Amino acid sequence: MAMKLQQNQIWLKNGEYYRIVQLSRLEVQYKTLTDPLSGRGPHQQVTKKEFCRLLKGAVLQGAEASQDAAQQQQQQ
């Protein structure tokens, strides 16, 4: 499954949430959150490649996740 990164997406992995703050061609700025509603957490900056490796096995949260699941079911 291909990963489509977009700004403000929230990903969950091992009890931590990762929210994409800013997305550019080669770099991702994100926050690590324990509670996605608070919006408080350290701001970090990595390359897209490093971020995709970090998200390996993560689950997309929110409206985007349900839209992606619906599109995959329609394709099958």
N, CA, C and O atoms as CSV, one atom per row, in Angstrom:
chain,resi,resn,atom,element,x,y,z
A,1,MET,N,N,0.840,-1.179,0.000
A,1,MET,CA,C,0.000,0.000,0.000
A,1,MET,C,C,0.885,1.241,0.000
A,1,MET,O,O,1.790,1.357,0.826
A,2,ALA,N,N,0.634,2.153,-0.904
A,2,ALA,CA,C,1.402,3.381,-0.990
A,2,ALA,C,C,0.944,4.363,0.088
A,2,ALA,O,O,-0.239,4.444,0.416
A,3,MET,N,N,1.894,5.091,0.620
A,3,MET,CA,C,1.611,6.056,1.664
A,3,MET,C,C,1.486,7.439,1.028
A,3,MET,O,O,2.421,7.897,0.371
A,4,LYS,N,N,0.354,8.109,1.211
A,4,LYS,CA,C,0.183,9.465,0.708
A,4,LYS,C,C,0.225,10.420,1.893
A,4,LYS,O,O,-0.706,10.472,2.697
A,5,LEU,N,N,1.298,11.163,1.988
A,5,LEU,CA,C,1.445,12.099,3.092
A,5,LEU,C,C,0.787,13.424,2.742
A,5,LEU,O,O,0.916,13.924,1.625
A,6,GLN,N,N,0.075,13.988,3.722
A,6,GLN,CA,C,-0.541,15.299,3.573
A,6,GLN,C,C,-0.402,16.045,4.885
A,6,GLN,O,O,-0.260,15.439,5.947
A,7,GLN,N,N,-0.445,17.373,4.801
A,7,GLN,CA,C,-0.342,18.194,5.982
A,7,GLN,C,C,-1.519,17.923,6.909
A,7,GLN,O,O,-2.630,17.670,6.443
A,8,ASN,N,N,-1.288,17.972,8.204
A,8,ASN,CA,C,-2.273,17.776,9.275
A,8,ASN,C,C,-2.751,16.343,9.423
A,8,ASN,O,O,-3.698,16.099,10.171
A,9,GLN,N,N,-2.137,15.387,8.742
A,9,GLN,CA,C,-2.481,13.984,8.977
A,9,GLN,C,C,-1.963,13.583,10.354
A,9,GLN,O,O,-0.934,14.073,10.818
A,10,ILE,N,N,-2.701,12.679,10.995
A,10,ILE,CA,C,-2.277,12.152,12.289
A,10,ILE,C,C,-2.116,10.642,12.141
A,10,ILE,O,O,-3.036,9.941,11.719
A,11,TRP,N,N,-0.932,10.161,12.495
A,11,TRP,CA,C,-0.603,8.740,12.403
A,11,TRP,C,C,-0.385,8.211,13.808
A,11,TRP,O,O,0.162,8.915,14.658
A,12,LEU,N,N,-0.810,6.965,14.066
A,12,LEU,CA,C,-0.647,6.330,15.369
A,12,LEU,C,C,0.283,5.133,15.241
A,12,LEU,O,O,0.095,4.266,14.386
A,13,LYS,N,N,1.295,5.103,16.113
A,13,LYS,CA,C,2.228,3.969,16.148
A,13,LYS,C,C,2.722,3.800,17.583
A,13,LYS,O,O,3.248,4.734,18.188
A,14,ASN,N,N,2.542,2.592,18.113
A,14,ASN,CA,C,3.020,2.247,19.456
A,14,ASN,C,C,2.556,3.235,20.532
A,14,ASN,O,O,3.325,3.577,21.431
A,15,GLY,N,N,1.308,3.693,20.443
A,15,GLY,CA,C,0.759,4.593,21.461
A,15,GLY,C,C,1.156,6.046,21.307
A,15,GLY,O,O,0.743,6.879,22.114
A,16,GLU,N,N,1.942,6.376,20.299
A,16,GLU,CA,C,2.321,7.772,20.048
A,16,GLU,C,C,1.671,8.244,18.761
A,16,GLU,O,O,1.545,7.492,17.795
A,17,TYR,N,N,1.260,9.503,18.768
A,17,TYR,CA,C,0.658,10.115,17.588
A,17,TYR,C,C,1.686,11.024,16.923
A,17,TYR,O,O,2.451,11.714,17.596
A,18,TYR,N,N,1.690,11.012,15.604
A,18,TYR,CA,C,2.586,11.873,14.821
A,18,TYR,C,C,1.716,12.726,13.905
A,18,TYR,O,O,0.998,12.201,13.055
A,19,ARG,N,N,1.784,14.049,14.083
A,19,ARG,CA,C,0.999,14.958,13.239
A,19,ARG,C,C,1.931,15.725,12.307
A,19,ARG,O,O,2.896,16.345,12.753
A,20,ILE,N,N,1.635,15.679,11.017
A,20,ILE,CA,C,2.446,16.387,10.034
A,20,ILE,C,C,2.082,17.863,10.094
A,20,ILE,O,O,0.939,18.244,9.840
A,21,VAL,N,N,3.065,18.688,10.433
A,21,VAL,CA,C,2.855,20.128,10.557
A,21,VAL,C,C,3.107,20.813,9.221
A,21,VAL,O,O,2.302,21.631,8.775
A,22,GLN,N,N,4.223,20.480,8.587
A,22,GLN,CA,C,4.553,21.070,7.287
A,22,GLN,C,C,5.224,20.007,6.425
A,22,GLN,O,O,6.073,19.244,6.887
A,23,LEU,N,N,4.820,19.982,5.175
A,23,LEU,CA,C,5.314,18.976,4.252
A,23,LEU,C,C,5.886,19.674,3.028
A,23,LEU,O,O,5.212,20.488,2.397
A,24,SER,N,N,7.115,19.358,2.699
A,24,SER,CA,C,7.727,19.897,1.482
A,24,SER,C,C,8.272,18.738,0.663
A,24,SER,O,O,8.109,17.576,1.036
A,25,ARG,N,N,8.904,19.045,-0.423
A,25,ARG,CA,C,9.353,18.006,-1.344
A,25,ARG,C,C,10.329,17.026,-0.704
A,25,ARG,O,O,10.238,15.823,-0.949
A,26,LEU,N,N,11.253,17.512,0.103
A,26,LEU,CA,C,12.285,16.647,0.678
A,26,LEU,C,C,12.237,16.533,2.196
A,26,LEU,O,O,12.996,15.760,2.780
A,27,GLU,N,N,11.357,17.293,2.842
A,27,GLU,CA,C,11.428,17.395,4.294
A,27,GLU,C,C,10.031,17.376,4.919
A,27,GLU,O,O,9.054,17.825,4.319
A,28,VAL,N,N,9.967,16.847,6.130
A,28,VAL,CA,C,8.714,16.804,6.889
A,28,VAL,C,C,8.966,17.395,8.268
A,28,VAL,O,O,9.922,17.026,8.950
A,29,GLN,N,N,8.098,18.317,8.670
A,29,GLN,CA,C,8.118,18.828,10.026
A,29,GLN,C,C,6.891,18.238,10.714
A,29,GLN,O,O,5.780,18.316,10.190
A,30,TYR,N,N,7.100,17.648,11.895
A,30,TYR,CA,C,6.008,16.971,12.572
A,30,TYR,C,C,6.099,17.161,14.077
A,30,TYR,O,O,7.124,17.587,14.610
A,31,LYS,N,N,4.993,16.831,14.752
A,31,LYS,CA,C,4.953,16.853,16.208
A,31,LYS,C,C,4.671,15.452,16.700
A,31,LYS,O,O,3.882,14.725,16.097
A,32,THR,N,N,5.306,15.070,17.786
A,32,THR,CA,C,5.023,13.815,18.460
A,32,THR,C,C,4.080,14.131,19.610
A,32,THR,O,O,4.398,14.943,20.479
A,33,LEU,N,N,2.906,13.477,19.612
A,33,LEU,CA,C,1.879,13.787,20.603
A,33,LEU,C,C,1.495,12.536,21.379
A,33,LEU,O,O,1.493,11.432,20.833
A,34,THR,N,N,1.168,12.717,22.663
A,34,THR,CA,C,0.586,11.616,23.424
A,34,THR,C,C,-0.935,11.709,23.370
A,34,THR,O,O,-1.626,10.695,23.461
A,35,ASP,N,N,-1.456,12.925,23.221
A,35,ASP,CA,C,-2.899,13.155,23.080
A,35,ASP,C,C,-3.115,14.008,21.829
A,35,ASP,O,O,-2.708,15.170,21.813
A,36,PRO,N,N,-3.745,13.467,20.778
A,36,PRO,CA,C,-3.878,14.217,19.530
A,36,PRO,C,C,-4.765,15.455,19.650
A,36,PRO,O,O,-4.670,16.354,18.815
A,37,LEU,N,N,-5.625,15.523,20.666
A,37,LEU,CA,C,-6.512,16.677,20.825
A,37,LEU,C,C,-5.815,17.868,21.458
A,37,LEU,O,O,-6.212,19.010,21.231
A,38,SER,N,N,-4.779,17.616,22.250
A,38,SER,CA,C,-4.089,18.721,22.928
A,38,SER,C,C,-3.233,19.535,21.959
A,38,SER,O,O,-3.133,20.755,22.090
A,39,GLY,N,N,-2.615,18.859,20.986
A,39,GLY,CA,C,-1.739,19.555,20.041
A,39,GLY,C,C,-0.393,19.933,20.622
A,39,GLY,O,O,0.385,20.641,19.982
A,40,ARG,N,N,-0.110,19.470,21.827
A,40,ARG,CA,C,1.158,19.804,22.475
A,40,ARG,C,C,2.149,18.670,22.312
A,40,ARG,O,O,1.841,17.504,22.556
A,41,GLY,N,N,3.350,19.044,21.892
A,41,GLY,CA,C,4.403,18.051,21.743
A,41,GLY,C,C,5.606,18.681,21.079
A,41,GLY,O,O,5.518,19.780,20.531
A,42,PRO,N,N,6.728,17.987,21.128
A,42,PRO,CA,C,7.943,18.531,20.521
A,42,PRO,C,C,7.841,18.580,18.997
A,42,PRO,O,O,7.337,17.652,18.365
A,43,HIS,N,N,8.321,19.660,18.431
A,43,HIS,CA,C,8.334,19.877,16.988
A,43,HIS,C,C,9.660,19.347,16.447
A,43,HIS,O,O,10.728,19.712,16.937
A,44,GLN,N,N,9.583,18.478,15.427
A,44,GLN,CA,C,10.791,17.875,14.891
A,44,GLN,C,C,10.809,17.996,13.376
A,44,GLN,O,O,9.769,18.168,12.739
A,45,GLN,N,N,12.004,17.904,12.809
A,45,GLN,CA,C,12.191,18.058,11.366
A,45,GLN,C,C,13.114,16.946,10.869
A,45,GLN,O,O,14.219,16.766,11.380
A,46,VAL,N,N,12.634,16.187,9.845
A,46,VAL,CA,C,13.427,15.100,9.269
A,46,VAL,C,C,13.194,15.067,7.766
A,46,VAL,O,O,12.327,15.767,7.242
A,47,THR,N,N,13.979,14.243,7.079
A,47,THR,CA,C,13.752,14.066,5.647
A,47,THR,C,C,12.508,13.195,5.457
A,47,THR,O,O,12.090,12.488,6.374
A,48,LYS,N,N,11.927,13.254,4.266
A,48,LYS,CA,C,10.747,12.434,3.972
A,48,LYS,C,C,11.059,10.952,4.129
A,48,LYS,O,O,10.241,10.188,4.642
A,49,LYS,N,N,12.228,10.555,3.691
A,49,LYS,CA,C,12.631,9.152,3.773
A,49,LYS,C,C,12.670,8.692,5.228
A,49,LYS,O,O,12.162,7.619,5.553
A,50,GLU,N,N,13.272,9.500,6.106
A,50,GLU,CA,C,13.339,9.155,7.527
A,50,GLU,C,C,11.942,9.091,8.139
A,50,GLU,O,O,11.658,8.221,8.962
A,51,PHE,N,N,11.069,10.019,7.733
A,51,PHE,CA,C,9.715,10.044,8.273
A,51,PHE,C,C,8.927,8.808,7.846
A,51,PHE,O,O,8.199,8.227,8.650
A,52,CYS,N,N,9.069,8.409,6.592
A,52,CYS,CA,C,8.373,7.208,6.118
A,52,CYS,C,C,8.867,5.966,6.851
A,52,CYS,O,O,8.081,5.063,7.141
A,53,ARG,N,N,10.153,5.913,7.151
A,53,ARG,CA,C,10.690,4.792,7.930
A,53,ARG,C,C,10.134,4.807,9.344
A,53,ARG,O,O,9.842,3.755,9.912
A,54,LEU,N,N,9.986,6.007,9.915
A,54,LEU,CA,C,9.426,6.154,11.247
A,54,LEU,C,C,7.976,5.666,11.286
A,54,LEU,O,O,7.546,5.055,12.264
A,55,LEU,N,N,7.228,5.940,10.217
A,55,LEU,CA,C,5.811,5.578,10.162
A,55,LEU,C,C,5.546,4.138,9.751
A,55,LEU,O,O,4.391,3.714,9.720
A,56,LYS,N,N,6.578,3.384,9.439
A,56,LYS,CA,C,6.375,2.008,8.987
A,56,LYS,C,C,5.577,1.237,10.045
A,56,LYS,O,O,6.002,1.119,11.194
A,57,GLY,N,N,4.427,0.721,9.642
A,57,GLY,CA,C,3.545,0.003,10.557
A,57,GLY,C,C,2.548,0.882,11.285
A,57,GLY,O,O,1.757,0.383,12.085
A,58,ALA,N,N,2.569,2.195,11.022
A,58,ALA,CA,C,1.641,3.126,11.675
A,58,ALA,C,C,0.281,3.097,10.983
A,58,ALA,O,O,0.155,2.651,9.842
A,59,VAL,N,N,-0.734,3.583,11.701
A,59,VAL,CA,C,-2.102,3.618,11.188
A,59,VAL,C,C,-2.558,5.062,11.086
A,59,VAL,O,O,-2.434,5.826,12.043
A,60,LEU,N,N,-3.085,5.437,9.928
A,60,LEU,CA,C,-3.598,6.783,9.708
A,60,LEU,C,C,-4.878,6.957,10.498
A,60,LEU,O,O,-5.748,6.087,10.458
A,61,GLN,N,N,-5.015,8.063,11.217
A,61,GLN,CA,C,-6.189,8.360,12.035
A,61,GLN,C,C,-7.057,9.413,11.367
A,61,GLN,O,O,-6.572,10.165,10.522
A,62,GLY,N,N,-8.328,9.481,11.729
A,62,GLY,CA,C,-9.203,10.562,11.296
A,62,GLY,C,C,-9.930,10.317,10.002
A,62,GLY,O,O,-10.025,9.181,9.535
A,63,ALA,N,N,-10.448,11.391,9.415
A,63,ALA,CA,C,-11.293,11.335,8.219
A,63,ALA,C,C,-10.546,10.777,7.019
A,63,ALA,O,O,-11.131,10.052,6.214
A,64,GLU,N,N,-9.257,11.102,6.883
A,64,GLU,CA,C,-8.487,10.616,5.744
A,64,GLU,C,C,-8.427,9.099,5.735
A,64,GLU,O,O,-8.459,8.483,4.670
A,65,ALA,N,N,-8.339,8.492,6.910
A,65,ALA,CA,C,-8.239,7.039,7.011
A,65,ALA,C,C,-9.512,6.372,6.508
A,65,ALA,O,O,-9.446,5.374,5.790
A,66,SER,N,N,-10.666,6.910,6.877
A,66,SER,CA,C,-11.918,6.301,6.434
A,66,SER,C,C,-12.127,6.504,4.940
A,66,SER,O,O,-12.696,5.633,4.281
A,67,GLN,N,N,-11.681,7.634,4.385
A,67,GLN,CA,C,-11.777,7.873,2.946
A,67,GLN,C,C,-10.881,6.909,2.188
A,67,GLN,O,O,-11.289,6.364,1.162
A,68,ASP,N,N,-9.668,6.689,2.676
A,68,ASP,CA,C,-8.739,5.765,2.025
A,68,ASP,C,C,-9.291,4.341,2.045
A,68,ASP,O,O,-9.176,3.620,1.053
A,69,ALA,N,N,-9.883,3.935,3.153
A,69,ALA,CA,C,-10.439,2.587,3.258
A,69,ALA,C,C,-11.602,2.410,2.275
A,69,ALA,O,O,-11.732,1.356,1.653
A,70,ALA,N,N,-12.435,3.426,2.138
A,70,ALA,CA,C,-13.564,3.351,1.213
A,70,ALA,C,C,-13.073,3.254,-0.228
A,70,ALA,O,O,-13.642,2.508,-1.024
A,71,GLN,N,N,-12.032,3.994,-0.570
A,71,GLN,CA,C,-11.475,3.940,-1.931
A,71,GLN,C,C,-10.883,2.565,-2.216
A,71,GLN,O,O,-11.024,2.053,-3.327
A,72,GLN,N,N,-10.236,1.971,-1.248
A,72,GLN,CA,C,-9.644,0.639,-1.452
A,72,GLN,C,C,-10.717,-0.419,-1.648
A,72,GLN,O,O,-10.543,-1.339,-2.446
A,73,GLN,N,N,-11.823,-0.295,-0.927
A,73,GLN,CA,C,-12.912,-1.263,-1.094
A,73,GLN,C,C,-13.535,-1.136,-2.465
A,73,GLN,O,O,-13.903,-2.146,-3.065
A,74,GLN,N,N,-13.666,0.080,-2.982
A,74,GLN,CA,C,-14.249,0.298,-4.308
A,74,GLN,C,C,-13.356,-0.283,-5.400
A,74,GLN,O,O,-13.853,-0.745,-6.427
A,75,GLN,N,N,-12.047,-0.263,-5.185
A,75,GLN,CA,C,-11.111,-0.774,-6.186
A,75,GLN,C,C,-11.122,-2.295,-6.249
A,75,GLN,O,O,-10.742,-2.865,-7.271
A,76,GLN,N,N,-11.545,-2.962,-5.190
A,76,GLN,CA,C,-11.529,-4.429,-5.143
A,76,GLN,C,C,-12.720,-5.024,-5.784
A,76,GLN,O,O,-12.853,-6.247,-5.825
